[in-house]
Amino acid sequence: MKRIVGGSGMAFLLAGAFFGAAAFAQTYPVKPIRLIVPYPPGGGTDFVARVVALKLPEEIGANVVVDNRAGAAGLVGTELAARAPADGYTLLLVDSSLPINVSYYQNAKYDAVKDFDPITDVADTPYLLVVQPGAYQSVRDVINAAKAQPGKINFGSGGNGSGSHLTGEFFQMRAGVKLTHVPYKGVGLALTDVIGGQIQTTFTSAPPAMALIKSGRIKALAVATEKRISSLPEVPTFGEQGVKDVVVVNWYGIASIGGTPRPVLDKLHAALLRVIAMPDVKERFASGALEPAPMSQQAFRKLIAAELTRWAAVIKTAGIKPE
């Protein structure tokens, strides 16, 4: 009898929790939503966040306030978000650094899978290999130079443990060459030194490089996608040039805090998909070489888990340590 009553009581509690969450979702949101961006204003992550913050109120019914919390390549803002209440009023703009930092910074105070509820990817942009015009004509030229002079060819990045750094390490593993890494405090500085000839190459996501490519100040040798992209149709993929499986995309998505009620997540997911589908949003993304990338909550969670496995392996194989 106690077991029966206990089971019934548990069922009652579960039912109460379900209906309580559903009722909460019906009234949600009743106050502004904070969108934490773990980077300073002006970068690709901030750009995506502000497009979302501008349009999401139309679909969700509350203002969205962007809160830039920069530091340690995204670690500071991400850890801050992980400690926030799981009520749907704090969201995090996540990108490829979310799974990277867990492996790179051994003292990271968050779990990339357990501490967040992924809602959807929003937009993707590929990484590029760029050089000074006239220095190299193809990826094969870079490989040949690196094999002829092991360690003498430099590649710049946006900093140790950054996406551009790990993309360079991944390229070396796939191409069988050794380059010398030169970290900068931001990929913009690396691009400046490519233009000036201080370094030979850099790996960068597309948005910071687009204007420089269009003006002819740098040359894009390859795009890290499976097929060419519409914003740079003349740039071949790594695969087309004989380096297979170099597919590295910087993705920008929205996550809530782990434990957010399912009805709230569903409401946010539906609203974000409507935002991503807006013609003017697509137009703004295209101006920055960003491709809309809506997906289910489950698919986005799988993407993050897969990226965690992938970059942990790259960091371990390359012997990368925090500096």
N, C-alpha and C positions, 0 to 999 in steps of 0.2 A: 504494500500500500504506500509506504514511504517513497519507494522508487517511482510509483505511478504519479504520486503527488509532486515529487521532485521533478519528474519529467514534464509534467503539465506546467509546473511553475516556471521551469526554464523556457518552455515554449512561449509562455505568457510574456516573460521578460524579453525574449527575442522579438516577439511580435510588437511589443511596446517600443523597443528600440527602433524597429523598422518604421513603424508609423510615425515615431517621433522625428526620425531623419527625414521622412517624406514631408511631414508638416513643415520642418525647418526649411527644406528646399523650396516649398511653395512660397514662402515669404522672402527667401534669400534672393537678392541681397537687400539689406535695409540701411547700409552705410557704404562709404567708399571702399574700394578694393585696392590694396597696395601691391604693386608689381615690383619686386626687387630685381634689380639688374646688377649683377656682381662685377661690373666694369664701369669705368668713367664714361661720361657723355661723349658722343661723337663716333664711336665704333659701330661695327655691324650689329652687335648684340643690342646696343642702345637704339639703333635705327629701327630694328624689328619691334622692340618693345614699345617705342613711341607710335609706330603705326597701329599696333594692337590697342594701345591705351587710348588712341584717338577714336577708334571705331567700335571697340567692344561695348562702351556705354550704350550705344544705340540698340544693341542686342541683349544686353544683360540687365539694363535698367539702373545702373549705378556708375558713378565716376570711377575711373581707374587712375591712380596716382603712381607715376614712375619714381622709384626710390633707388638711386645709384649708390651702391655700397662696394666700392672698388678695393682691391688689395689681393696680393698673392695669386695673381692669375685667376681670379674668380673665387678663390677659397674663402675669403672673408665674408662676402655677401651670401655665399651658399651656406656656410655654417650658421649665419644669422637666420636665414630662412628656415633651416632645419629645426630651430628652436621655437619657431612661431606656433601659435595655436592652429590646430587642424580644423578650421572652421570655414575655409573658403575665402577668407578676407585677406589672406596673404598668399600671393602667387610668386613664382620664381621663373625668370627668363633663363632657361637652361640651354647650354650649347655643348659642343664636344668636350669642353673642359670638365664637365660634371663627372664623367667616368675616368678621364685622364688623371685628374688631381688626386683621386682616391689611391691610385697606384703610385703616382709620383711623390706626393707628400705622405709619408708614412704616418704622420700624426694628424691627418685629416679627421675632423670631428663630425663626420657625417657618413652615412652609408648611401651610396648612389642609387641603390635599388629599394631599400627598406624605408628610408626616411622621406621619400617623396612619392606622390601619386602622379605619374605622368598623365597629362591630359591630351595633348596632341603636338606633333611636330607642326611648325608653322611655315618655315621656309628653309631651303637648303642652298648652299653655294659651294662650288668645288674649289679645291686647291689648284694652284698653277705653279709651274716652274718657270721663272722669269730670269732674263739675263740682260746685260747691256747690249743694245743693237750692234750687230757686227761681231760680237764676241764668239757666239756659237750659232749655228743654223738649225740644229736639231738636238734632241736628247742623245742621240748616238754620238754626236760631237762631244758632249759633256762626258759621257761614259768613256769614250776613247781617251780624252784628256786625263780623266781620273785614273784610268788604268796605266797610262804612260807615266803619270806623276802621282803615285798614291799619297793621299793626304795633303797634296799641294793645292787642290781646288777647294775653295771655300763655299759654304752656303750660309746665308744669314737667316735669322728667325726672329720672331717676336719675343723671344726669351726662353730660358731653359724650361722644359716641360710644356711649352706652348704647343698648340696644334701644328704650327708651321715647323717647329723643331721636330716633332714626332713624325710628321709627313716626310721630312728630309731623311730621318733615320729609316723609315719604312722603305723609301725609295732605294736607299743604299742596300738594304737587305734583298730587295727584289732584283736590283741591277747588278749586284755582286761587286760593288765599288766602295772605296773609302774616301769620303769628303771630310773636310774640317769644319766643324760647327762654330759659327760666330754668333753668339746671342746678343740681341739688342733689347732695349726697353720699349718694345713696340715694333711691329713689322714696318711701320712707316719709315723709321730710321734705317732699317735694312734696305728698303727700296731706294732710299736716298743714296746709300753707299753703292748699290748696284749701278745706279745712274752715273755716279762719280768714278766707278771702276775700282773702288776700294775692296770690294768682294766680287766674286764672279757670278754667283747665283743666289737666289733666295726662293723659298717656297712660301706662298702667300695665298690666302683666300682671295676670291675674285674682287670683291667690292673695293678694297684699298688700291687695287692695281688698275682698275678699268680706265680711268682718265689718263694715266701714264701710258698705258698700252695704246689707247686711241690717238694720243698725241705723238707717239713714236719715241718716247723717252726711254721705254723699256720694251723688250720683246718677250712675248709669251711663247715658250717652246712646246709646252704640253699642258693639257688639262686632265686632272685626275678623276675622270668619269669613264663610264663604259662606252658612251658615245659622245660626240661633239655637242657643245651647248649652243643655243641659238644666239646668245649675246656675243660669242666669239667663234663663229662658224669656221673661220680660217685656221683655228688652232687645233692640231691633231691631239688625240689622246695618247697616253703613255703606251697603251696596248698597241695602237697603230704603229708605234715606233719600236716594237719588239720587247717592251718591258711589261710583262703581264701582271694583272691583278693590282696595279697601283690605282685604286679607286678610294679616294679620300674626300669626303664631303663634310663641310662644316655645317651642322644643322642647328637651327634655332627653334626651340619649342617652349611650351608653357607647362609647368608642373605646379601642383598644389602640395601641401604638406601631408606626409603620410598619415593616414587615418581620417582624412576628410570624408564626410558622409557620401556614399555612393550617389544619391540623388543630386547632390550639389555638383559632384564631378560630372555627372551626365548633363546637367544644365549648362555648365561651363563649356563642356565639349561641344554641345550643339551650337552654342553662341559663337564659339571660336571658329567652327567650320563655316558658319555664315559670314563671318568677317573675312576669312581667307578667300572666300568665293567672290567677294565684292570686286567689280571691275577696276575701281580706282586703287584698291589695295594691290591687285595684281600688277597694275601699271607702275605703282611706286616700287614694288619689289623688283620688277624688270629693270628699272633704272639703276638698280644696284647690283645687277647680275644675280638676283635671288629668284629661285623657283618656288612657287607655292608647294607645300608638301603636307597637306592634311592627312591624318591617319587615325585609326581607332586608338583608344586608350591602351588596349592590349598590345597592338602593334608597336606603339611608341615605347612601352615598357620593354618589349623584346629587343628593340633597337638599342636602348640604353644598356641592357644586360650584355648584348653582343659586343658593343663598343668597349665595355668594361673588360671583357675577356681579351679582345683584340689588342688594346693598348697596353694592358698589363703584360702581355707576351712580348710586345715590342720593347717596352721599358726594360724588362728582364733580359731579353736577348742582347739589346744594345748596351746593357750595363749602365743605364742613365741614373744618376743620383742627383738629388736636389742640391742646388748651389746658392 
